[in-house]
């Protein structure tokens, strides 16, 4: 018996204020005006995407004691934007990144339940953590949380939010589903809740009826071992990155294997790496466009700043078109604040030196090559085929597309690639349900899988 073709899940990420976006491009528009959010969201819905995704920034990043100039303009708060987008979209899921370190479960559960009600069941919460005292200075409890505690607090936070959502029992729903499953009637009966744990102690009654999804969809962003375990135990979607088909398959197998210890089936967690894409009428044209985009994203100034974040020392005297520094990084330096360091600086520096030596690269060329995300680059036909291959080979369940232009960066993909994916039978031709859980093929809270 042949294996049923896997359908691709797609989401759209509204790019942040950073060097992913090419702000110098004349087609680039505001990251604050509502029209920009509306354009990208409507494009994603026209393309039948599962959801629209917003990141979060709780403090402007600093470098060497100065505000990083690419961040200085900021962006509106995510749930506020999504509540507005709920009025101009009909089926598209609406996902906001909100930090568990600097919020409280009751208030956040209420905000997401409100979004789920207002959107008719399309809310999603991307759960992130922070142990960054620099960011915490903007909050009353600035920097109190030890790094080792960030996932324990996050796990308890999500558990409490779900307790709150579940406390709104129902007397039955319009479609006849039993108490505790899909969103109930406004006349549902609330139950008092009480929670006592390491990080939270609260009791009372939740202030909203059960929302259409019961629980908004939970997304987790992270590639670390603890992040993978947290996603396996808690999340519905994991937002990740990996640079090759082989790396994607290894990550996919590892995370899916962890689900069984929590009594979960593989299809209950969707793995969706963030990817970029560049289309051209020929492969050569696409490669040329991609190279130019990377040169725009990594200016000489950005190349030196990126290197300083690893080396931890002032490298302003170095030529970005010259060789990498021959000095070792300072692993304890705090030159950059508000950024997450990825990996051991000494190990990263050694890897970058080997790459530069092998290919004869300058500082800027090394940064361009070493920091590039996995991208789909080619003709629409080639990109459609490669995306379908990744999903069929169990390297991903779908992709979160991160365009380099705001807000029109997905227009060509929706117009030229989505129809090809549909022709292959690899992507939906219509939404089949009203909620984000329906789009993702996720169970509703309390529903039993066949065979349970």
N, C-alpha and C positions, 0 to 999 in steps of 0.2 A: 504493500500500500504506500503510495507516494506521500511525502510529507507536505502538509498544507503550507502554502506560501505565507511567509510572515509579512504583515503590513507594517510600513514604516510610520513611526510617530514623528511629528514635526512640531517645533515650537520656535517662537521668534523672541530674541533678546534685544531689548532697546539698549544700544551701547551707552556706556557711561562716559563721563568726562575724563578721558584718558587717551593714551596714544593708540588704542585700537581704532578709534574714529579719525578719519582724515578731515580735520576741521578746515584745512586750507582749500579743500575742493569747493569750487563755486556752487556745486549742487547741495552742499551741506547747509542745514538749517538749524534753528534753535533747538536746544535740548530742554527748554523750559516751556515754550509756547505749547498750549494744548494741541494745536493743529499738528505738531510733529508726532505726538503720541497717537493721535487719532489716525493719521495717515498710515503709520506702521501697523497699528492694530487692525485697521480695515483691510490692509493688504494681506495680513496673516489670515484673517477670516475668509477673505476671498479665496485664498489658497487652501482653505479647510484645515488650517493648523490646529493642533490640540490646544495650545495656550500661548499667551503673550507674557513675557517674563521681565520683571524689573529688578535690578540690583539695589543695593543700599549703601549709602555712605554716611557715617555718623560723625565724622570729623574730617576736615580738609587735611590731606597729607602734607607733611613737611619734609624738606630735604636740606640738611645742613643749616637748620634753624629758620628756614624760609618756607612760606607756603609754596607748594609745587604748582607752577604756573598753569599746568594743564588741568588742575582741579579747582581753580579759584572761583569759577562761576557756579559750581554745585548743581543740584537738581531737586525738584519738588519731592516731597515725601510720597512713597510708593502707593500705599493703600488709598490715599487721597486721589491720586491719579487714576487708579483702577476703578474706584467708585464712579468717577466721571466717565471712564471708558465703558462701564456697564450700560450706560444710557445710549451709546452709539454703536454697540455691537449686540449680536443676538446669541451666538453659540460659542464664541471664542473663550477659552479658559483665561483667567486673569490671575497671575502669580506674582506675589510680592515677597521680597526678601526682608525678613525682620529678625533682629538679633535677640537671642534668648538671655543674654547676659545683662542687657540694659532695659528690659521690659518686665511686666508682671503678667502671670497667666490669665487672670480674670479679664483684665482690660484687653489683652491681645485676643483672647478667645471671643470676646464680644465684638471686636472690630472685624475679625474674619467671618464670624457668623453673620454680621450685618452685610458684609460684601457678598456672602453666599446667598442671602435672601434677596438683596437688591439685584443681583445678576441672574437669579433663577438657577443657582447651583453651579457656578463656574469659578469659585474661589480656590486658590492654592496658596500655601505658605511655604516659602523656601527658608528652612531653618538654618541659621548660621550662629556661630559662637564667637566669643572674643575673650582673650586673656590680656588684651593690650591696655596697659595703664594709660598710655597716651590718649587713646580714644575715650577711655573711662573718665578722663578729666572733664569731659563735657557733661558728666552725670554725677548725681549725688554720691554714688558708691564708687567713685572713680578708681579703677585699677584694683579693686578688692579681690577679684577672683583669681585664684591660682590656676595656672595653665592646666594642671592635672584635673581640675574640677569642672572644666568647661563643658565636657560631654555629660558628666553626671548631672549637672544642673539642666542641660538641654534635654536629656532624657526625661527627667522628672517634670520639666516644664511642659513638654509635649503630652506626657501622661496626664497631667493635671488639666490641660486644655481639653483633652478628650473626655475626661471625667465630667467637665463642665458641659460640654456639648451633649454627652449622654444623659445628663441629669434632667434634660427636657424630654421626658417620656411622652408618648402619644396615646390617644384612645383609638387609634386606627387612622389610616391614611386614605386619600381619595381612591387609590388603586387597590385598596384592600390588603396592603402588606401589613404584617404584624407589628406590634409595638417594638420600637427600638431600631427599626431598619431605616427606610428612606425618610425624608423630611415629613413631618407630621402636619396635622391641621392646626390652625391658630388656636383651637380650643384644647390643645394637648395639656396634659397634667404635669406640671413640674415636680421634680423630686428634690428635696434638700440634698446638698452635697457637703462632704467634710473630707479634708485631706490633711494628713500630718506626715511630713517627710523631712529629709535633711535640709532642703533648701526652701520649702514652702509649707506654711500652715494656714489653711483658710477654710471657711465654712459659710454656708448661706444658700441662696437660690440664684440660679442663672437668670439673667434678665430678658432672654429672647426665646421664642419658640424654636424647636428643632428646625434646622435649616434644610434646604432641599437635598444636599448631599449627606446629611447627618454629620459627617466630619469633612471639612475642606481637605483637599488633597495636600499631602505633606511631601515636600521636596527637600532633599539633603544635598549639599554641595561639599564634596571632599573626596580626596584620593588616599589619605593616610589609612593605616590599619584601623585606628579607632574610628575614623570616619566611615569606613566600609562596614564596620560592625554596627555602628549606630544606624546606618541606612538599612542594613539587613533586619534589625530589630524593630525599626520605627517607620521608615519612609515608604512612600508610594512611588517616588521617582528619585533617582540619583543623578545629579548634574556633575559631570566629570570631564576629564580630558585625557586623551592618549594619542600617541603620535603615529601609530601604524596599525594595520590590520591585526598583526600578531599580538601587539600590546593590548589592543582592544579585546581580543578573544581571551587573553589571560585574565584581564580585569573582570570581564563579564562572567567567566567561569568561576572565579574566586568569589565574587559577591553573590551570585546566584546559589552557590554551594552553601553559603552561610545561612540562607533563609530557613532551611529545614530545622535548625536548632531552635527556631522561634515559631515552629508550627506553620510556616508560610510556604505557599507554592511559588515556583519560579515566576509565574506570570503576575504575581502580586507586587513586584518591584520592577519598574521600567528603568533601563539604563540609557541615558541620553547625554552623550558628550557634547560639549560646546564646540562648534566648528565654524570656520570661515569658508567663503566660496568666491571664486572669480570665474566668470563666464566669458568665452570668446567664440567668434565664429569658426576659428581654427584653434588647434592645441597651441600653436606657436603664439598666436595673438593672446590667448589666455595667460600663458606663461609670462609674456612681456608685460601685460597689465598687472599681474600679480607681483612681479618684481618692482614695478613702479610704485604700487601701493605700499609695499614694505619699505621702500626708500622714503616715502612720505611719512609713514608711521614712525620710523626710526631716524630722526634727524641727527645731525652731529651732536647737538646738545643732549638729546634723549639717549644716544648711545653712551655718552660719558656718565650721565645720571644713572643709567641702568648698571653700568660697570661699578659705579661707586656704591650702589646698594649691595653688591656682592663683596667688594673689597673693603668696604667700611671706612674708606679714607678719601680725602679730597684728591681727585684726579684731574682737576681743571687745567693743570699745566700740560696734560698729555694731548697729543694730536689724535683726533678720532679716526683719521686716515692712516695712523701709524700703528705699530705693533702693540700687543697687550702689555700691561705693566709687568716688570720682572720682579716686583715685590709681592710678598704673600699677603692675603687678606687678613684683616683683624676680625676674628670671629666674634668678639665681644663688642664691636662698635655699634653705636646707635645713631649713625649719620642720618638714616632715613627713619621717620616715624609715621605710623599709620599704615605701613605696608607689612604684608606677611612674608617672611623669609622662607624660601623654598630650598630645603636641603642644607648641608654643611658647606659653608663658604669655601673652605679649603678644597673640598672635593669638587665643587662646581667650578672653581678657578682652574683646577687641574684638567677637568674635562674640556673647558673652553680653550685652554692653552693647546691641548692635543688637537682639537678641531682646527684652531688657527694655524698651527704648524703644518698639519696635514694638507690644508687647502691654501695656505699662503694668504690668510685673511687679515685685514686690518681690524681695529677695535669695532668700528661701525659695521663692517661686514660680518664679524663674528656675532655681534648682538643680533643682527638681522637673521642670521641662520640659526642661532641657538635658541632664540625666543619665539620663533614662529609657531603658531598653533597648527594642529593638523588642519589642512585646507583641502577642499575639493576644487581643483583647478582644471579647466578644460572646456570642451564644447558642452552644450546642454545634454546631448546624448551620452557623452562620456561621464558627466557628473551624475546623471540619473543611474547609469549602469553601476558606477562605483558605490553610490549610496545603497542601492539595492543589494550589492554584493556584501557590504559590511553587515547589513541586517540579516541577510540569509546565512552568513557565516557565523552568526552569534557573536559578533564583535560589538553590537549595540542593538537596542530596540528602536532607536530613532536618534534624532539630532536636535540640538538647540542651536539655531543659526544666529551667528553674531555678525551682522553686516558692518562694513566699514564706513557706510554713509548714513547719516540721519537726515530725513526719515525714509528716503527712497531706496535704501540698500537692498530690499527684498523684491522690488518690482520685477526685475528680470527673472529671478528665480521662480516666482509665482507664475509669470507669463510663459516661461520657456521650459522649465524643468518639471514643474508639477504635472502638466499634461502628459509628459513622457513617463513619469512614474505611474500615473493612472493607466496609461496604455499597457504597461507591464503588469498591471494588477497588483502593484506594490504599494499603492496608496489609495485612500478612499476617494469616491466620486461624490459623496454627500455625507453630511453629518447624520448619524443614525440615532442619536439621542440628544436630550437637551443639556445634560450636565457634563462637566469635565471628567467625572468618573466614567461616564458612558464613552467619551472619546478615547480614553486610555484603556478601556476594558478592565477597569478595576472594580472589585466588589464593593457594595455598600456596607457600612459598618453593621456587623451582626449577621450578614448573609452567610449562609453555609455553602461551601463548594460541593459539587456533586461528589458523593462518596463519603462525605463527612458523617 
